[in-house]
Amino acid sequence: MDKTFFVHIGAHKTGTSAIQHALGQLNELEDNGGFYYWELFPFWPRGIDKPTNERFIENIHYLKEPNIIASYEGFCGDLFSAYSDVETLANNLRLVTQGVNTRIILYTRNQSDLWNAMCAQHVMEGGTMTPSDFKKKEIFPKSFNWLKVLNAYVDRFGAGNIDFVDYDVHKEDIFTPFCNIVGIPKKVKEAIRVERVNEPIPKEALEFLRFCNDGFEYKDDLRYFLQEKYSGKKLGERKRKVFIDKGVYANWVKKEDLKSMTPVQFGL
């Protein structure tokens, strides 16, 4: 089959959402350079169900573009079990894609920095654990190692079909190395808008959010409000009117004052 299938497998906290957001624009372009972003593909082989190679071949055959891209960080496995299931996922992916030229793209980052990023994500998603709580629960087992993921895919697809990107080197422009790997033409890349989807917030704001996650009714909206405030970007309407009605302008109190205040008293 004269097609190339590129599978971006993450990993977690390496700009995957931003890359996916950029790839999603490919299918909307009049001239996509012969590339198609297959958003639904990850739902087939990610679990332990019987892989469906016949269905894959049938579907990819009807896509007119010669270059097909899929992106799903779940193909690395479960981060909180140190990717213990990556062997199963890599094996299923290999069985599903048999007979098609398949290349794997893996972004990784510094492991110690990853722990901090995941702790921050826990709070951004509504969690209340402090960094010390996170560490005590041993969220990341000592067996965690990027080589586990890399070796699982090298064993099944061959080293020549694996492309590795260091997120820490390219984090200011994560889409360019991706385009270079898959061969997206310059004019197509220039037509794509690349944005950070999960905007970070300062440590003080993160602590403020963690405190408010415990019982504050509008914590999801608060997260978007803080992301907008510190990124300078409008992330969407959501329920921003709630904050205006309640006078939510995030005038910061000192960190040591947080424990003595209720969410309402934060000036939200």
C-alpha positions as CSV (number, residue, x, y, z in Angstrom):
1,M,0.0,0.0,0.0
2,D,1.4,3.3,-1.1
3,K,0.7,5.2,2.1
4,T,2.7,6.2,5.2
5,F,1.1,6.2,8.6
6,F,2.6,8.4,11.2
7,V,1.6,7.7,14.8
8,H,2.5,10.4,17.4
9,I,2.3,8.6,20.8
10,G,3.0,11.6,23.1
11,A,4.4,11.3,25.7
12,H,2.4,13.0,28.4
13,K,3.2,16.7,29.1
14,T,5.2,17.3,26.0
15,G,2.8,19.6,24.1
16,T,0.6,16.8,22.7
17,S,-2.6,18.9,22.9
18,A,-0.9,21.8,21.0
19,I,0.3,19.4,18.3
20,Q,-3.2,17.8,18.0
21,H,-4.8,21.3,17.8
22,A,-2.4,22.2,15.0
23,L,-3.0,18.8,13.2
24,G,-6.7,19.3,13.4
25,Q,-6.4,22.3,11.0
26,L,-4.9,20.1,8.3
27,N,-8.3,18.7,7.3
28,E,-9.7,22.1,6.9
29,L,-7.1,23.4,4.5
30,E,-7.8,23.6,0.8
31,D,-4.3,22.4,0.1
32,N,-3.1,20.1,2.9
33,G,0.0,19.0,1.1
34,G,-1.2,15.4,0.9
35,F,-1.6,14.9,4.7
36,Y,-4.7,13.8,6.7
37,Y,-5.2,13.9,10.4
38,W,-7.1,10.8,11.5
39,E,-8.6,11.8,14.8
40,L,-10.6,8.7,15.5
41,F,-7.9,6.1,14.9
42,P,-6.7,5.8,18.5
43,F,-10.0,4.3,19.6
44,W,-9.3,1.1,17.8
45,P,-6.1,-0.5,19.2
46,R,-5.5,1.3,22.5
47,G,-7.1,-1.4,24.7
48,I,-6.6,-5.1,25.1
49,D,-9.4,-6.0,22.7
50,K,-8.6,-8.0,19.6
51,P,-6.8,-5.6,17.1
52,T,-8.7,-5.0,13.8
53,N,-6.1,-5.0,11.0
54,E,-8.7,-5.8,8.3
55,R,-10.8,-2.8,9.3
56,F,-7.7,-0.6,9.5
57,I,-6.6,-1.6,6.0
58,E,-10.1,-1.0,4.6
59,N,-10.4,2.4,6.1
60,I,-7.0,3.8,5.3
61,H,-7.4,2.6,1.7
62,Y,-10.3,5.0,1.3
63,L,-8.4,8.1,2.5
64,K,-7.1,9.9,-0.6
65,E,-4.1,11.4,1.1
66,P,-0.8,9.4,0.9
67,N,0.3,10.6,4.4
68,I,-2.0,9.8,7.4
69,I,-1.3,11.1,10.9
70,A,-2.7,10.0,14.2
71,S,-1.9,11.3,17.7
72,Y,-2.7,9.8,21.1
73,E,-0.5,9.9,24.2
74,G,-2.4,6.9,25.5
75,F,-0.3,4.7,23.2
76,C,2.6,5.3,25.7
77,G,0.4,3.6,28.3
78,D,-0.7,4.6,31.8
79,L,1.7,7.2,33.2
80,F,0.7,6.6,36.8
81,S,1.7,2.9,36.6
82,A,5.1,3.9,35.0
83,Y,3.8,2.8,31.5
84,S,3.6,-0.8,32.7
85,D,1.1,-1.5,29.9
86,V,3.1,-0.1,27.0
87,E,4.2,-3.6,25.8
88,T,0.5,-4.5,25.2
89,L,-0.3,-1.2,23.5
90,A,2.8,-1.3,21.2
91,N,2.0,-4.9,20.3
92,N,-1.7,-4.1,19.5
93,L,-0.6,-1.1,17.4
94,R,1.8,-3.2,15.4
95,L,-0.8,-5.9,14.7
96,V,-3.4,-3.3,13.7
97,T,-1.0,-1.5,11.3
98,Q,0.5,-4.6,9.7
99,G,1.0,-4.2,6.0
100,V,1.2,-0.4,6.1
101,N,4.4,1.7,6.3
102,T,4.2,3.0,9.9
103,R,6.4,5.4,11.7
104,I,6.3,6.3,15.4
105,I,7.0,9.8,16.8
106,L,7.8,10.1,20.5
107,Y,8.4,13.3,22.4
108,T,9.9,13.0,25.9
109,R,11.0,15.5,28.6
110,N,13.2,15.6,31.7
111,Q,11.8,13.1,34.1
112,S,12.2,15.2,37.3
113,D,10.5,18.1,35.5
114,L,7.7,15.8,34.4
115,W,6.8,15.0,38.0
116,N,6.3,18.8,38.7
117,A,4.3,19.2,35.5
118,M,2.0,16.3,36.5
119,C,1.5,17.6,40.0
120,A,0.5,21.0,38.5
121,Q,-1.9,19.2,36.1
122,H,-3.5,17.4,39.1
123,V,-4.4,20.8,40.5
124,M,-5.5,22.2,37.2
125,E,-7.9,19.3,36.9
126,G,-9.5,20.0,40.3
127,G,-7.2,18.2,42.6
128,T,-6.2,19.3,46.1
129,M,-3.0,17.4,46.8
130,T,0.1,19.5,47.6
131,P,3.4,18.6,46.0
132,S,4.5,16.8,49.2
133,D,1.2,14.8,49.2
134,F,1.8,13.9,45.6
135,K,5.3,12.6,46.5
136,K,4.1,10.6,49.5
137,K,1.6,8.8,47.4
138,E,4.4,7.7,45.1
139,I,2.4,8.6,42.0
140,F,5.4,7.8,39.9
141,P,6.9,4.4,40.7
142,K,10.7,4.1,40.9
143,S,10.6,1.9,37.8
144,F,9.5,4.8,35.5
145,N,11.9,5.2,32.6
146,W,11.4,6.5,29.0
147,L,13.5,3.6,27.7
148,K,10.6,1.3,28.6
149,V,8.4,3.1,26.0
150,L,11.2,3.5,23.4
151,N,12.2,-0.2,23.6
152,A,8.7,-1.4,23.4
153,Y,8.2,0.4,20.0
154,V,11.7,-0.3,18.7
155,D,11.1,-4.0,19.3
156,R,8.0,-4.0,17.2
157,F,8.5,-1.3,14.6
158,G,12.3,-1.2,14.3
159,A,14.7,1.5,15.3
160,G,14.6,3.0,11.8
161,N,10.9,3.7,12.1
162,I,11.1,5.6,15.4
163,D,11.6,9.4,15.5
164,F,12.5,10.8,18.9
165,V,12.1,14.5,19.9
166,D,13.5,16.2,23.0
167,Y,10.7,18.4,24.3
168,D,13.0,20.4,26.5
169,V,15.0,21.5,23.5
170,H,12.0,22.3,21.3
171,K,9.3,23.4,23.7
172,E,9.2,27.0,22.3
173,D,8.4,25.6,18.9
174,I,7.2,22.0,19.2
175,F,5.4,21.8,15.9
176,T,8.5,22.5,13.6
177,P,10.3,19.2,14.4
178,F,7.1,17.4,13.9
179,C,6.6,18.9,10.5
180,N,10.2,18.1,9.6
181,I,9.8,14.5,10.6
182,V,6.6,13.8,8.6
183,G,7.5,16.2,5.8
184,I,4.6,18.7,6.0
185,P,5.4,21.4,3.3
186,K,6.5,24.8,4.5
187,K,3.4,26.6,2.9
188,V,1.1,24.1,4.7
189,K,2.8,24.7,8.0
190,E,2.6,28.4,7.6
191,A,-1.2,28.1,7.2
192,I,-1.5,26.3,10.5
193,R,-2.0,28.3,13.8
194,V,0.0,26.7,16.6
195,E,-1.2,27.6,20.1
196,R,-0.5,26.3,23.6
197,V,-3.7,24.6,24.6
198,N,-3.0,24.1,28.3
199,E,-1.7,27.4,29.4
200,P,0.5,27.3,32.6
201,I,0.0,29.6,35.5
202,P,2.5,30.9,38.2
203,K,3.1,28.9,41.4
204,E,1.2,31.4,43.5
205,A,-1.8,31.2,41.3
206,L,-1.6,27.4,41.2
207,E,-1.6,27.3,45.1
208,F,-4.6,29.7,45.0
209,L,-6.4,27.3,42.6
210,R,-5.5,24.2,44.7
211,F,-7.0,25.9,47.8
212,C,-10.2,26.8,45.9
213,N,-10.6,23.3,44.4
214,D,-11.7,22.2,47.9
215,G,-15.4,23.1,47.7
216,F,-15.4,26.1,45.4
217,E,-18.4,25.7,43.0
218,Y,-16.8,27.4,40.0
219,K,-13.3,25.9,40.1
220,D,-13.3,24.9,36.4
221,D,-14.1,28.5,35.4
222,L,-11.6,29.8,37.8
223,R,-8.9,27.8,36.1
224,Y,-9.8,29.3,32.7
225,F,-9.9,32.7,34.2
226,L,-6.4,32.4,35.6
227,Q,-5.1,30.9,32.4
228,E,-6.5,33.9,30.5
229,K,-5.1,36.3,33.0
230,Y,-1.6,35.1,32.8
231,S,-1.4,34.1,29.2
232,G,-3.1,37.2,27.8
233,K,-5.1,34.9,25.5
234,K,-8.9,34.5,25.4
235,L,-9.5,30.8,25.9
236,G,-13.3,30.9,25.5
237,E,-16.4,32.3,27.0
238,R,-17.1,29.5,29.5
239,K,-18.8,31.1,32.5
240,R,-16.6,34.2,32.7
241,K,-19.7,36.3,33.5
242,V,-19.9,34.5,36.8
243,F,-16.6,36.1,37.8
244,I,-17.6,39.6,36.6
245,D,-20.9,39.3,38.6
246,K,-19.0,38.3,41.7
247,G,-16.2,40.7,41.2
248,V,-13.7,38.1,40.4
249,Y,-10.6,39.9,39.4
250,A,-8.0,37.8,41.2
251,N,-6.4,40.6,43.2
252,W,-3.8,38.5,44.9
253,V,-3.5,38.1,48.6
254,K,-0.2,37.0,50.1
255,K,0.4,33.3,50.1
256,E,0.4,33.1,53.9
257,D,-3.1,34.6,54.0
258,L,-4.6,31.8,51.9
259,K,-5.5,29.4,54.7
260,S,-7.4,31.9,56.7
261,M,-9.7,32.9,53.8
262,T,-12.7,31.2,52.2
263,P,-13.0,31.0,48.4
264,V,-15.6,33.9,48.5
265,Q,-13.1,36.1,50.4
266,F,-10.5,35.6,47.7
267,G,-12.2,38.4,45.8
268,L,-13.5,36.0,43.1
